[in-house]
Amino acid sequence: MLQLRTLTGALAIAAICSSCQSPIKEDRSSCPATLFFEFLDKQGLQPTDLMYLEAFPVLGEESRVRDTTTVGAMAGKTYSLQVRRSDVVSIYGAACFGKSHWSGESGWVVDSGQDGDPLYRFAAKVSGMEESVVVPVEMTKEHSTIHVKFIEFDQERNHGRFPYKVCVKANTCGLDLYSGLPIPGPFYFSPEEGLAGEYVFTVPRQADHSLCIELRDLSLDSEAPPTDSILLWNLLKQIEGFSWDLPNLPDVHVEIDYVRSLVSVFISDWQTATYINFTR
């Protein structure tokens, strides 16, 4: 009798242990996917720089999530976004500093008369079926800051100043966040003369070769037509490998000897020089 009771007790304990080891799994398919971010390339962005983010599953844009945070928060382990689970989740981000504004559904646009702004972007697609998903972030530089310096003009006659008003014109005014393609539209900006006759301006990624500098004689009426026009692409194309299609656009330094039509084009620590015939 004692043996029977012992056997019965052992079977009961085994049944309890078996039930503990095989619990009924909770269905969590309706729970959102939590997105965390891992930077592969920050392109020099600082922790305090603001980042605009969008994420939405392929199932529909009605589930789109938008947020603005900082680069430092994204690089940490506590920041996350939650989206509805989907086979594919698309994530887009942009860091832009200055006066550019969000226009329409997907674009950063520079208003005519304003200088362009530093603009960085990333895009990623990940599987959104897991509870926790790591999103790789590789920023691309979507702008070029161009330094144009005029040398060898008659400084004494013009009191040390370049005798023309410099106006920058182009047919591209912004960037599409989703496709990464330039947004067509008028770009017009008149930079102020800096030290030693240098003019500095920033342009977004360009769709064509229309970027040019117009020179207007300061001694003439402001409504007078341009005295001269310099197609900047004729200068930029002298740089080996330069293209508006590069993943990361470089900053450029251009020195123009306006008297002798000699142009030097610089990128980083090297330079090339060539003669350019200006249109007069």
Secondary structure, DSSP 8 states (H G I E B T S, - for coil): -HHHHHHHHHHHHHHHHHHHHS------TTS-EEEEEEEEE-TT--TTSEEEEEEEETT-GGG-EEEEEEHHHHHSSS--EEE--EEEEEEEEEEE-SS-EEETTTEEE--TTS----EEEEEEEEEE-SSEEEEEEE-EE-EEEEEEEEESS-TTTTTTS-SEEEEEEEEEEEEETTT--EEEEEEEE-----GGGEEEEEEE--SSS--EEEEEETTS-TTS--SEEEETHHHHTTSTT--TTSSS---EEEEEETTTTEEEEEETTEEEEEE---B-
